[in-house]
Amino acid sequence: MLTRAVRRNNERFPDDFMFPVTTEEFEDLKRQIGASSSRNYGGRRYMPYVFTEQGVAMLSSVLNSERAVQVYIAIMRAFVNMRKLAMSNEEVANRLAIIERRVDHHDENFKKVFGAIRAMLNPTPKPQKQIGYIQGKKKRS
C-alpha cells in the first residue's frame, strides 16, 4: 500500500525527502527484525526507502487511512523530540565552551594546586641515617 502510493506520487518525493537504504543497512535491518532471506522465500526484491522529516510530512498527503494519520503523528513527534535533544546537546556544548574559556585563565593556578596535591599524595622518601656497625669495613692501622 505505502510503496504503491509513493510510486504513484513519485514527483512529491525528491531525493532529499526519500532515499533507498544501502544493501548493508538492509541486511542489518533484516537481522534485527528476523526477516527471512529474500532469495529463498520470495521476500522483498528491492531496497526499502527511508523518509526524512519532510518525506513523512509528504506521506500524510498521500495516505488517507486513520492508521496512516496516527503513524504520521507519532513520527512527527519523534522528529520534534530528536530536534529538542540535539538542541539541548548543542546548548550543553556551548556552556561547556564558556566554562573552558573561564578556566583557561586559571590554568596556571590549577597546575600549581594539582602539583601540590600530587606532592602530598606521593611524598619523596627522606634518606635515613644508618644506625649500628657496618660489617666489611677494615680499620686502618
C-alpha positions in Angstrom: 0.0 0.0 0.0 2.7 2.5 1.0 5.0 1.6 -1.8 2.3 1.9 -4.4 1.1 5.2 -3.1 4.6 6.6 -3.1 5.3 5.3 -6.7 2.0 6.8 -7.9 3.1 10.2 -6.4 6.8 10.0 -7.2 7.0 13.7 -8.0 6.2 14.5 -4.4 9.2 12.7 -3.1 12.5 14.2 -4.3 15.9 12.7 -3.2 16.0 14.9 0.0 12.6 13.5 1.1 13.2 9.8 0.5 16.1 7.6 -0.5 16.7 3.8 -0.5 18.8 2.2 2.2 22.1 0.6 1.3 22.5 -3.2 1.0 24.5 -3.3 4.2 21.8 -1.3 6.1 19.1 -3.6 4.7 21.0 -6.7 5.8 21.3 -5.2 9.3 17.6 -4.4 9.4 16.8 -8.0 8.4 19.0 -9.3 11.2 17.4 -7.0 13.7 13.8 -7.9 12.9 14.4 -11.5 12.0 13.2 -11.2 8.4 13.6 -14.1 6.1 16.1 -14.2 3.2 14.5 -12.7 0.1 16.3 -15.2 -2.2 14.7 -18.3 -0.6 11.2 -17.2 0.4 10.1 -14.6 -2.2 10.6 -11.6 0.1 11.5 -8.1 -0.8 13.4 -7.8 -4.1 14.4 -4.1 -3.9 15.8 -1.9 -1.2 13.2 -0.3 1.1 13.0 3.5 1.3 13.8 5.8 4.2 11.9 9.1 4.6 13.2 12.3 6.0 11.1 14.6 8.2 9.8 16.3 5.0 9.1 13.0 3.4 7.0 11.9 6.3 5.0 15.1 6.1 4.5 14.5 2.4 3.3 10.9 3.1 0.4 12.4 5.1 -0.9 14.0 1.9 -0.6 10.7 0.0 -2.0 8.3 2.6 -5.5 8.8 3.9 -6.3 6.0 6.3 -6.8 6.6 10.0 -3.8 4.4 10.9 -1.5 6.3 8.5 -2.5 9.6 10.2 -1.7 8.1 13.6 1.7 6.8 12.4 2.4 10.2 10.8 1.6 12.0 14.1 3.9 9.6 16.1 6.8 10.0 13.6 6.5 13.8 13.7 6.6 13.8 17.5 9.7 11.7 17.3 11.3 14.2 14.9 10.4 17.0 17.3 11.9 15.2 20.3 15.1 14.4 18.3 15.4 18.1 17.4 14.9 19.1 21.1 17.6 16.6 22.1 20.0 17.9 19.5 19.4 21.5 20.6 19.9 20.6 24.3 23.2 18.9 23.4 24.3 22.0 21.5 23.4 24.2 24.5 25.4 22.0 26.8 28.4 22.1 24.4 28.1 25.9 24.3 28.0 26.2 28.1 31.0 23.9 28.3 32.9 26.0 25.9 32.2 29.1 28.1 33.4 27.3 31.2 36.6 26.1 29.4 37.3 29.7 28.4 36.9 30.9 32.0 39.1 28.0 33.3 41.8 28.8 30.7 42.7 32.0 32.7 43.1 30.0 35.9 45.2 27.2 34.3 48.5 28.1 35.9 46.9 28.3 39.4 45.2 24.9 38.8 48.6 23.4 37.8 50.2 24.6 41.0 47.3 23.3 43.1 47.4 19.9 41.4 51.1 19.8 41.7 50.9 20.4 45.5 48.2 17.7 45.8 50.3 15.2 44.0 53.3 16.1 46.1 51.2 15.4 49.2 49.9 12.1 47.8 53.4 10.9 46.8 55.9 12.2 49.3 59.5 11.6 48.4 61.2 9.4 50.9 63.9 11.1 53.0 67.2 9.2 53.3 67.6 7.6 56.7 70.8 7.6 58.7 72.2 4.2 59.2 72.5 3.1 62.8 74.9 0.5 64.1 78.0 -1.3 62.9 78.7 -1.7 59.2 80.4 -5.1 58.5 83.1 -5.5 56.0 85.0 -2.2 56.7 88.6 -2.7 57.8 90.2 -0.4 60.3 93.2 1.4 59.3 96.2 0.8 61.4 
